Amino acid sequence: MSGDTHRPYFDALYAASEDPYALRARWYEARKRAVLLAALPRPHYRDAFEPGCGIGELTLELAPRCDRLLASDFSAQAVATARRRTAGLGHVEVRQQTLPEDWPLEPQPGPGRFDLIVLSEIGYFLDREAMDRVAACCERTLGADGTLVACDWRPDFAQRSLSTADVHGALAALGLARLVLHEEDDFVLQVWARDARSVAQREGIR
């Protein structure tokens, strides 16, 4: 997260419970992850980035579909848990990072580094300027064949800095082709890609 606005909240949250959002126990969370994974237009990715990974529940499910996966969170407690849970996965790295300041912008040859970026339940903790910077980082680091995913809780809550509509609007403004729009009362999921072809088109079905 940009700045320390929400740090006391998350420090208290993870001090009280290793899994404060019950990611492992709730069917809602398991189903949401399944919807996200099913929405990805490709079965496998070379180099993925999942900022805001929390305790690594989605990280563990993304890992089999990636050659390399970088996950990060600004909470030291969450990072420690995610590192422990992914310790047996040599192609997964978990870093402690604050967004957008620590977004991995190291120079890469050719197009952007990542062919998959997943922003799940993180953008609404950022202020508008920080979210715009995150969107710019996505544009800069998303590869020529890249997929960008955003999945966010819709109802209001006390710690929210931006509406989910504003978060997704910042990403939509990048001008990528939208492949998926999944809306429910609880959450919205969107998938954009540089390749505008549908999954059926990619496989030559149509």
C-alpha positions as semicolon CSV with decimal commas, in nm:
position;residue;x (nm);y (nm);z (nm)
1;M;0,000;0,000;0,000
2;S;0,116;0,353;-0,059
3;G;0,212;0,517;0,270
4;D;0,126;0,400;0,619
5;T;-0,245;0,487;0,630
6;H;-0,362;0,128;0,663
7;R;-0,054;-0,023;0,829
8;P;-0,191;-0,018;1,189
9;Y;-0,511;-0,184;1,067
10;F;-0,325;-0,468;0,895
11;D;-0,073;-0,507;1,177
12;A;-0,361;-0,558;1,421
13;L;-0,545;-0,783;1,179
14;Y;-0,257;-1,026;1,129
15;A;-0,154;-1,007;1,494
16;A;-0,498;-1,139;1,588
17;S;-0,510;-1,418;1,329
18;E;-0,284;-1,577;1,069
19;D;-0,584;-1,595;0,835
20;P;-0,798;-1,294;0,931
21;Y;-1,018;-1,312;0,619
22;A;-1,079;-1,688;0,661
23;L;-0,944;-1,746;0,310
24;R;-0,896;-2,115;0,381
25;A;-1,234;-2,175;0,543
26;R;-1,493;-1,975;0,349
27;W;-1,661;-2,118;0,042
28;Y;-1,706;-1,760;-0,081
29;E;-1,328;-1,718;-0,099
30;A;-1,262;-2,059;-0,254
31;R;-1,532;-2,003;-0,516
32;K;-1,404;-1,653;-0,598
33;R;-1,054;-1,792;-0,657
34;A;-1,199;-2,063;-0,881
35;V;-1,388;-1,803;-1,086
36;L;-1,069;-1,596;-1,123
37;L;-0,860;-1,893;-1,230
38;A;-1,124;-2,009;-1,477
39;A;-1,137;-1,659;-1,629
40;L;-0,770;-1,659;-1,730
41;P;-0,754;-1,686;-2,109
42;R;-0,441;-1,901;-2,114
43;P;-0,369;-2,228;-1,934
44;H;-0,010;-2,132;-1,850
45;Y;0,202;-1,820;-1,804
46;R;0,576;-1,763;-1,811
47;D;0,619;-1,485;-1,554
48;A;0,338;-1,369;-1,324
49;F;0,309;-1,099;-1,057
50;E;0,056;-1,102;-0,773
51;P;0,089;-0,791;-0,554
52;G;-0,117;-0,790;-0,237
53;C;-0,088;-1,167;-0,198
54;G;-0,178;-1,177;0,173
55;I;-0,110;-1,520;0,320
56;G;-0,066;-1,676;-0,025
57;E;-0,392;-1,863;-0,073
58;L;-0,438;-1,748;-0,434
59;T;-0,060;-1,769;-0,483
60;L;-0,072;-2,143;-0,419
61;E;-0,343;-2,188;-0,683
62;L;-0,172;-1,965;-0,939
63;A;0,163;-2,140;-0,895
64;P;0,086;-2,455;-1,102
65;R;-0,006;-2,233;-1,396
66;C;0,315;-2,026;-1,399
67;D;0,681;-2,090;-1,476
68;R;0,772;-1,807;-1,238
69;L;0,551;-1,627;-0,989
70;L;0,641;-1,319;-0,789
71;A;0,400;-1,247;-0,503
72;S;0,423;-0,957;-0,260
73;D;0,251;-0,785;0,030
74;F;0,334;-0,489;0,253
75;S;0,247;-0,678;0,573
76;A;0,551;-0,850;0,725
77;Q;0,324;-1,102;0,899
78;A;0,141;-1,192;0,579
79;V;0,469;-1,224;0,387
80;A;0,613;-1,456;0,652
81;T;0,307;-1,680;0,628
82;A;0,305;-1,678;0,247
83;R;0,677;-1,761;0,236
84;R;0,629;-2,051;0,472
85;R;0,336;-2,188;0,273
86;T;0,519;-2,163;-0,061
87;A;0,859;-2,276;0,067
88;G;0,847;-2,597;-0,137
89;L;0,781;-2,414;-0,464
90;G;1,114;-2,310;-0,611
91;H;0,956;-2,101;-0,887
92;V;0,761;-1,882;-0,640
93;E;0,917;-1,578;-0,472
94;V;0,742;-1,376;-0,201
95;R;0,867;-1,024;-0,129
96;Q;0,767;-0,755;0,119
97;Q;0,675;-0,455;-0,097
98;T;0,481;-0,131;-0,066
99;L;0,281;-0,021;-0,370
100;P;0,332;0,160;-0,591
101;E;0,679;0,254;-0,469
102;D;0,825;-0,098;-0,481
103;W;0,664;-0,220;-0,802
104;P;0,935;-0,424;-0,983
105;L;1,037;-0,190;-1,264
106;E;1,389;-0,321;-1,314
107;P;1,488;-0,293;-1,682
108;Q;1,403;-0,592;-1,896
109;P;1,500;-0,654;-2,258
110;G;1,216;-0,617;-2,506
111;P;0,850;-0,597;-2,393
112;G;0,734;-0,582;-2,033
113;R;0,838;-0,855;-1,797
114;F;0,508;-1,004;-1,685
115;D;0,263;-1,193;-1,903
116;L;0,019;-1,210;-1,608
117;I;-0,055;-0,946;-1,342
118;V;-0,324;-1,023;-1,083
119;L;-0,460;-0,743;-0,864
120;S;-0,698;-0,907;-0,621
121;E;-0,857;-0,711;-0,335
122;I;-0,585;-0,447;-0,317
123;G;-0,665;-0,142;-0,530
124;Y;-0,936;-0,002;-0,304
125;F;-0,684;0,044;-0,021
126;L;-0,490;0,293;-0,239
127;D;-0,570;0,658;-0,288
128;R;-0,645;0,779;-0,639
129;E;-0,293;0,899;-0,716
130;A;-0,139;0,572;-0,598
131;M;-0,392;0,368;-0,797
132;D;-0,314;0,569;-1,110
133;R;0,056;0,496;-1,052
134;V;-0,019;0,125;-1,011
135;A;-0,210;0,131;-1,340
136;A;0,089;0,299;-1,507
137;C;0,315;0,029;-1,362
138;C;0,087;-0,237;-1,509
139;E;0,112;-0,071;-1,849
140;R;0,491;-0,051;-1,827
141;T;0,555;-0,408;-1,708
142;L;0,282;-0,605;-1,888
143;G;0,428;-0,803;-2,175
144;A;0,323;-0,795;-2,539
145;D;0,111;-1,106;-2,478
146;G;0,011;-1,006;-2,126
147;T;-0,307;-1,060;-1,923
148;L;-0,420;-0,817;-1,652
149;V;-0,674;-0,927;-1,388
150;A;-0,861;-0,725;-1,126
151;C;-1,095;-0,881;-0,871
152;D;-1,250;-0,670;-0,595
153;W;-1,512;-0,666;-0,320
154;R;-1,802;-0,435;-0,406
155;P;-1,979;-0,340;-0,077
156;D;-1,846;-0,044;0,119
157;F;-1,632;-0,085;0,432
158;A;-1,451;0,146;0,670
159;Q;-1,096;0,101;0,540
160;R;-1,181;0,160;0,175
161;S;-0,998;0,452;0,009
162;L;-1,136;0,408;-0,344
163;S;-1,452;0,260;-0,483
164;T;-1,417;-0,064;-0,676
165;A;-1,555;0,120;-0,978
166;D;-1,268;0,372;-0,953
167;V;-1,010;0,094;-0,921
168;H;-1,136;-0,086;-1,229
169;G;-1,180;0,242;-1,412
170;A;-0,811;0,324;-1,367
171;L;-0,717;-0,010;-1,521
172;A;-0,976;0,007;-1,799
173;A;-0,830;0,344;-1,900
174;L;-0,514;0,165;-2,012
175;G;-0,706;0,070;-2,326
176;L;-0,644;-0,304;-2,315
177;A;-0,902;-0,538;-2,467
178;R;-1,151;-0,658;-2,206
179;L;-1,198;-1,033;-2,232
180;V;-1,404;-1,098;-1,917
181;L;-1,652;-0,901;-1,708
182;H;-1,800;-1,103;-1,422
183;E;-2,026;-0,913;-1,182
184;E;-2,199;-1,029;-0,866
185;D;-2,345;-0,841;-0,570
186;D;-2,030;-0,925;-0,373
187;F;-1,745;-0,883;-0,620
188;V;-1,651;-0,785;-0,972
189;L;-1,386;-0,955;-1,183
190;Q;-1,240;-0,814;-1,503
191;V;-0,974;-0,956;-1,732
192;W;-0,795;-0,746;-1,993
193;A;-0,530;-0,850;-2,243
194;R;-0,310;-0,706;-2,513
195;D;-0,434;-0,986;-2,738
196;A;-0,801;-0,910;-2,807
197;R;-0,885;-1,258;-2,934
198;S;-1,128;-1,472;-2,736
199;V;-1,022;-1,811;-2,602
200;A;-1,210;-1,981;-2,885
201;Q;-1,035;-1,761;-3,140
202;R;-0,697;-1,837;-2,988
203;E;-0,767;-2,208;-3,029
204;G;-0,895;-2,175;-3,384
205;I;-1,252;-2,271;-3,301
206;R;-1,388;-1,956;-3,461
